[in-house]
Amino acid sequence: MTLTETKKAFVQLGKFLSQFHLSGSQPNEAVPFNEPFYADLLELIQLSQSHNGWFTPEQVYFSIEQWAEALTEENLDNWLAQYKLDTIQPRTVALILAGNIPLVGFHDFLSVLVSGHNALVKLSSNDKYLLPFLAKYLIAVEPKFAERITFTEGKLEGFDAVIATGSNNTARYFEYYFKGVPNIIRKNRNSVAVLTGDESHEELVALGEDIFRYFGLGCRNVSKLFVPEGYDFTKFFEAIFTYGDIIHYEKYANNYDYNKAVFLMSNFKLLDNEFLTIKEDTSYASPISSVFYEYYKSIGDIEARLDAEHEQIQCIVGNSGIKNSIPFGHTQKPGLLDYADNVDTISFLSKI
């Protein structure tokens, strides 16, 4: 199967996904295989929350819309132009996927296939329906994929390399178990925002998107704020008030009530707006419905710290001038070149 054939199929998948929007989905008669895939995906989106309580239709639609925007011929060509993929010998790559947000493992799945390899996929029980559905559509578009995509619930066998995503604890197991094959092992990471105090209201509203999208469950969600000494959080709270409806979602509200109670019983000082608590803490990983913060004296100090602790950081958000920072509101809108943990997956796959 050629790279051209593979890219063409994914472009077609992007066109298929472009029909689905939270604001209103509309079938496009020019998209092939819409029968029965279109109606089936609509149903799957509505059922996703019954499979995983965090996968509300809004969150699933958002993920689908991001992939629809990414899977264009221009984007795929720009992404892959820097690699030499025509001499790669096909291997079987095992993928152990996370399930914290909808389709979180799709980039690895895409990377394996466009690099010419075969995908042996072990899904998380938290996200085990969306990716197989998209794989079925790909196979309908290009039947050659049937021999290149395998989903398994049992023990992984017959693979030449592995990409595994899990917690810090499971990563230790992965590192031991897969030490004999080429591997990428991903651990826990968190994203931070560095504020200067000069942010506009619009920028702080966008920061709310980085915090609350997917209920804060993604490694690209901002879980920690660095703020200058003496920072006044009033403008921050005023800006994120627009996300207040999140407290009406029961699972989020339960986490808010529980974590707030734990903090208060421990006599921690909190700032609270009735749907988000913020707590001064040196850790990066905050619980759902809470964001940690820490004061800094200079941007240089923070930049040095983040550089030293880069293995714990996924994204740095802000306009402070820190290298590799991304704009507010963009953490959950990564491009194809925005590799998880900054590990170039295609480069890895081209050398196994």
Secondary structure by P-SEA (a helix, b strand, c coil): ccaaaaaaaaaaaaaaaccccccbbbbbcccccccaaaaaaaaaaaacccccccccaaaaaaaaaaaaaaccaaaaaaaacccccccccbbbbbbbccccccccaaaaaaaaaaabbbbbbbbbcccccaaaaaaaaaaaacccccccbbbbcccccccccbbbbbcaaaaaaaaaaacccbbbbbcbbbbbbbbcccccaaaaaaaaaacccccccccccccbbbbcccccaaaaaaaacccccccccaaaaaaaaaaaaaaaaacccccccccbbbbbcccccccccbbbbbccccaaaaaaaaaaacccccccccccccccccccccccccccccccccccaaaaaacc
